[in-house]
Amino acid sequence: MPIYQAPLRDYQFILSELLNIYQQTDLRGFDEIDADLTDAILQGVADFTTDIMLPLNASGDLEGCKLVDGKVITPKGFKQAYKQYVEDGCATLTCDPEYGGQGLPEVIGTFATEMKTATNMAFAMYPGLTHGAYSAIHVHGSDELKQKYLAKLVSGEWTGTMNLTESHAGTDLALLRTKAVPAGDDLYAISGEKIFISSGDHDLAENIIHLVLARLPDAPEGVKGISLFAVPKFLVNADGSLGEANTLSATGLEHKMGIHGNSTCVMHFDSAIGELVGAPHQGLKAMFTMMNQARLGVGIQGLGVSDIAYQNALVYAKERIQGRALSGVKQPEQAADSLLVHGDVRRMLLSQKSFNEGTRALMQPTSIMA
Ligand SMILES: Cc1cc2nc3c(=O)[nH]c(=O)nc-3n(C[C@H](O)[C@H](O)[C@H](O)COP(=O)(O)OP(=O)(O)OC[C@H]3O[C@@H](n4cnc5c(N)ncnc54)[C@H](O)[C@@H]3O)c2cc1C
């Protein structure tokens, strides 16, 4: 199995030396943290990702998700791991305390995302999409919508998705055809098909809140006629309990290299009941709160995967013996020296290390602004 050492020393260097965050007491979320607290939180995430998520990465990818009778079953171990993830409060780190979050600065969330994506990107995408849905509703949703959904999304008891793409509408969302028809009581009936929906269906959580882009009947042409809707897998009763199943389902699973443990679904909406997020025809703007987070998240995914690749390349270069160093024998007790003695191997490893450390440092100011 690959090894992983969470770069905790690097994190503390960035927090205290580069960003000097312990002195930024005038910023929201920064006034109550110190090095002991961030150490404890990051160590907790490091333990969870290394002990629980990493062992499920290869097995999850080999087994993959399965679509059985319209329901997605995640690979062995994912359900138990996700339960522990929620119980440990991992989902709540940077979320609004009003809805049960810990209110920590976004930099802590960025480090947590790096550790999660390094050890198991497929698993990390379930809470990743949820956090994006939380943010879009938090920024654009009505008070009623926030009360209905945010606490459960913050805790991770419910998860979220992002439904933009249709088979004929990828980059160009002006082409999308999914319809939303008023159904009374501020509700809408959503009909259409979305593809490539990450975490579209699964067995990790009791409800899934789909954020769906669709057109109202009077919508102008193009991207100015797109609205955003919150469409739950199970309808939510006035007292917060779960009601009947909504008329939506996963009808297919895509296969994406290296992340078969994440369910990438074709989603079919058949007059499914949803509520507006934000104003009519302003849906793309609201969805971009989620999209922009997803873009930053994809950058962090690249760093996470690059760092675990570097760490394992380094272990291999130390263990594998081939040839002798040009400057003379370095390990006479062995039949050959380790790969690490060769200049070009060192150059490649140091390039990886410097790209990773530079990227990690560059990402943090971005996350302070997010
Ligand atoms: C891992 C993964 C997860 C995803 N998860 C989700 C999800 O959760 N929800 C969701 O809705 N979608 C999701 N998608 C779909 C993703 O958003 C689309 O793939 C994306 O919008 C691109 O659409 P497309 O694949 O149809 O490519 P196309 O739009 O067909 O584009 C093909 C190529 O042409 C380029 N191109 C297109 N237009 C222009 C232009 N005007 N100028 C220059 N170049 C252009 C594109 O950059 C691309 O390289 C996911 C995709 C992947 C790979």
The ligand as a Gaussian input file, in Angstrom:
#p B3LYP/6-31G(d) Opt

LIG

0 1
 C      -14.273000      14.393000     -12.968000
 C      -15.460000      15.136000     -13.481000
 C      -16.511000      15.433000     -12.620000
 C      -17.602000      16.135000     -13.087000
 N      -18.620000      16.417000     -12.215000
 C      -19.666000      17.137000     -12.637000
 C      -20.732000      17.454000     -11.736000
 O      -20.710000      17.097000     -10.550000
 N      -21.775000      18.168000     -12.215000
 C      -21.846000      18.584000     -13.512000
 O      -22.819000      19.239000     -13.857000
 N      -20.872000      18.268000     -14.401000
 C      -19.783000      17.572000     -13.995000
 N      -18.776000      17.251000     -14.871000
 C      -18.920000      17.636000     -16.262000
 C      -18.072000      18.858000     -16.600000
 O      -18.547000      19.984000     -15.963000
 C      -18.096000      18.972000     -18.118000
 O      -17.316000      17.898000     -18.583000
 C      -17.541000      20.282000     -18.584000
 O      -18.521000      21.269000     -18.402000
 C      -17.082000      20.225000     -20.030000
 O      -18.115000      19.788000     -20.861000
 P      -17.872000      18.663000     -21.966000
 O      -17.184000      17.502000     -21.336000
 O      -19.175000      18.440000     -22.630000
 O      -16.829000      19.320000     -22.985000
 P      -17.147000      20.303000     -24.184000
 O      -17.984000      21.438000     -23.702000
 O      -17.667000      19.517000     -25.316000
 O      -15.699000      20.853000     -24.522000
 C      -14.698000      20.027000     -25.149000
 C      -13.390000      20.800000     -25.183000
 O      -13.547000      22.016000     -25.944000
 C      -13.122000      23.162000     -25.175000
 N      -14.007000      24.306000     -25.438000
 C      -15.367000      24.321000     -25.402000
 N      -15.828000      25.556000     -25.655000
 C      -14.749000      26.343000     -25.862000
 C      -14.566000      27.725000     -26.148000
 N      -15.618000      28.555000     -26.251000
 N      -13.288000      28.180000     -26.284000
 C      -12.240000      27.358000     -26.173000
 N      -12.342000      26.028000     -25.877000
 C      -13.579000      25.527000     -25.710000
 C      -13.268000      22.709000     -23.720000
 O      -12.388000      23.429000     -22.865000
 C      -12.898000      21.230000     -23.812000
 O      -11.487000      21.081000     -23.775000
 C      -17.673000      16.539000     -14.435000
 C      -16.630000      16.216000     -15.299000
 C      -15.537000      15.532000     -14.836000
 C      -14.419000      15.208000     -15.794000

